Amino acid sequence: MGSKIPYFLELHFPKPDYNLSVNDQKMDEIKVFYDKFSKKALQEHHYKLLKHPLLKDYFCSLIYTLLQIVKTPRIFIYLQITKDFTGKFFITEQLATMFNTETVVITEDVRKADLIISDTLELSTSCKSIFFLSSLKNYHQWQELIQIIQQILLEELFVEETSEE
């Protein structure tokens, strides 16, 4: 089919505009990578074909989707539990039951924490979010804590990253 293949693809596959409407740094990087790769790695006639806007859009969208699929959010939680000497262990195990331990990580470094769970009322001196857990068995507090963690995870997944390397 030669140079007519982009039009053939458009007949069989819907135009992948769902990711092309994304105007972020990652999509710009993908387009630059695609141009460099196709120019370097392919022979002249293949390069002309892959440079066609329909194919470029299709492959850039595909690459973007694949990168989003493998993107793993990670949030760090610091536990400041002093009232119950088994409290840290209990909270850690409950969170590990509900969330992937690679996604929700308990940290010993408060500076890395996205969320601090505490059983004492203290005012935050940093910009960290603090969740007050007065009882380890309080259903409503656990429900609220889970919602907060889910919200942080959603923000990690879907909010554009402003600083990339």
C-alpha positions as CSV (number, residue, x, y, z in Angstrom):
1,M,0.0,0.0,0.0
2,G,3.0,2.2,0.3
3,S,2.3,5.9,1.0
4,K,-1.5,5.2,1.2
5,I,-1.2,3.2,4.5
6,P,-2.0,6.2,6.7
7,Y,-5.3,6.6,5.1
8,F,-6.0,2.9,5.3
9,L,-5.3,3.1,9.1
10,E,-7.7,5.9,9.4
11,L,-10.4,3.8,7.9
12,H,-9.8,0.9,10.3
13,F,-8.8,2.7,13.5
14,P,-10.4,5.7,15.0
15,K,-8.3,8.8,15.0
16,P,-6.3,8.7,18.3
17,D,-7.2,12.2,19.4
18,Y,-7.8,11.4,23.0
19,N,-4.1,11.7,23.9
20,L,-3.1,14.1,21.2
21,S,-5.2,16.8,22.8
22,V,-2.8,16.6,25.7
23,N,-0.4,19.5,25.6
24,D,2.1,18.6,28.2
25,Q,5.9,18.3,28.3
26,K,5.7,14.5,28.1
27,M,3.8,14.6,24.7
28,D,6.3,17.2,23.4
29,E,9.2,14.9,24.4
30,I,7.5,11.9,22.7
31,K,7.0,13.8,19.4
32,V,10.7,15.0,19.5
33,F,11.8,11.4,20.2
34,Y,9.6,10.0,17.4
35,D,11.1,12.5,14.9
36,K,14.7,11.8,15.9
37,F,14.2,8.0,16.1
38,S,12.4,7.7,12.7
39,K,15.0,10.0,11.0
40,K,18.0,8.0,12.5
41,A,16.7,4.4,12.4
42,L,14.8,4.2,9.2
43,Q,15.6,4.2,5.6
44,E,14.5,7.3,3.6
45,H,11.3,5.8,2.1
46,H,10.2,4.5,5.5
47,Y,11.0,7.8,7.1
48,K,8.8,9.7,4.7
49,L,6.0,7.3,5.4
50,L,6.3,7.5,9.2
51,K,6.6,11.3,9.0
52,H,3.0,11.4,7.7
53,P,0.9,13.3,10.3
54,L,-1.7,10.5,10.6
55,L,1.0,7.9,11.4
56,K,3.0,10.2,13.6
57,D,-0.2,11.1,15.6
58,Y,-1.1,7.4,15.9
59,F,2.3,6.3,17.2
60,C,2.8,9.2,19.5
61,S,-0.6,8.6,21.0
62,L,0.2,4.9,21.4
63,I,3.6,5.7,23.1
64,Y,1.9,8.2,25.4
65,T,-0.8,5.7,26.4
66,L,1.8,3.0,27.1
67,L,3.8,5.4,29.3
68,Q,0.7,6.3,31.3
69,I,-0.1,2.6,31.8
70,V,3.2,1.9,33.4
71,K,3.2,5.1,35.5
72,T,3.1,4.1,39.1
73,P,2.1,6.7,41.7
74,R,3.9,6.6,45.0
75,I,3.0,8.5,48.2
76,F,4.9,8.6,51.4
77,I,3.2,8.5,54.8
78,Y,4.9,9.3,58.1
79,L,3.3,7.8,61.2
80,Q,3.5,9.9,64.4
81,I,1.8,7.5,66.8
82,T,2.6,7.8,70.5
83,K,-0.5,6.7,72.5
84,D,-0.5,3.0,71.5
85,F,2.9,1.3,71.3
86,T,1.5,-1.2,68.7
87,G,-0.3,1.6,66.7
88,K,2.4,2.1,64.1
89,F,2.4,-1.6,63.3
90,F,-1.4,-1.8,63.2
91,I,-1.7,1.2,60.9
92,T,1.1,-0.1,58.6
93,E,-0.6,-3.5,58.3
94,Q,-4.0,-2.0,57.7
95,L,-2.7,0.2,54.9
96,A,-0.8,-2.7,53.4
97,T,-4.0,-4.6,53.3
98,M,-5.9,-1.9,51.5
99,F,-3.1,-0.5,49.3
100,N,-0.1,-1.8,47.4
101,T,3.0,-1.3,49.6
102,E,4.9,0.0,46.6
103,T,2.3,2.7,46.1
104,V,1.6,3.7,49.7
105,V,5.0,3.7,51.4
106,I,5.5,4.2,55.2
107,T,8.5,6.4,55.7
108,E,10.7,7.2,58.7
109,D,11.7,10.6,57.1
110,V,9.0,13.2,57.8
111,R,10.5,15.4,55.1
112,K,9.6,12.9,52.4
113,A,6.1,12.5,53.7
114,D,3.1,13.5,51.6
115,L,0.8,12.8,54.6
116,I,1.4,12.6,58.3
117,I,-0.9,10.4,60.4
118,S,-0.8,11.4,64.0
119,D,-2.6,10.5,67.2
120,T,-1.7,13.8,68.9
121,L,-3.0,17.2,68.2
122,E,-0.2,19.3,66.9
123,L,-0.1,22.3,64.7
124,S,1.8,21.7,61.5
125,T,4.9,23.8,61.1
126,S,5.4,22.6,57.6
127,C,3.2,22.5,54.6
128,K,2.5,18.8,55.1
129,S,-1.0,17.4,55.4
130,I,-1.7,15.9,58.8
131,F,-4.5,13.5,59.5
132,F,-5.5,13.1,63.2
133,L,-6.4,9.5,64.1
134,S,-7.8,9.6,67.6
135,S,-8.7,5.8,67.7
136,L,-7.3,2.9,65.8
137,K,-10.8,1.3,65.7
138,N,-12.8,4.3,64.5
139,Y,-14.5,3.3,61.3
140,H,-15.4,6.8,60.2
141,Q,-11.8,8.1,60.7
142,W,-10.5,5.1,58.7
143,Q,-13.0,5.9,55.9
144,E,-11.9,9.5,55.8
145,L,-8.2,8.5,55.9
146,I,-8.7,6.1,53.0
147,Q,-10.4,8.8,51.0
148,I,-7.6,11.3,51.6
149,I,-5.0,8.7,50.5
150,Q,-7.0,7.9,47.4
151,Q,-7.3,11.6,46.6
152,I,-3.5,12.0,46.9
153,L,-3.0,9.0,44.6
154,L,-5.4,10.4,42.0
155,E,-3.5,13.7,42.0
156,E,-0.3,11.8,41.5
157,L,-1.7,9.9,38.6
158,F,-3.6,12.7,36.8
159,V,-2.2,16.0,37.7
160,E,0.5,17.2,35.3
161,E,4.0,17.1,36.6
162,T,5.4,20.6,36.7
163,S,9.0,19.7,37.2
164,E,10.5,16.9,35.1
165,E,14.1,16.0,34.7
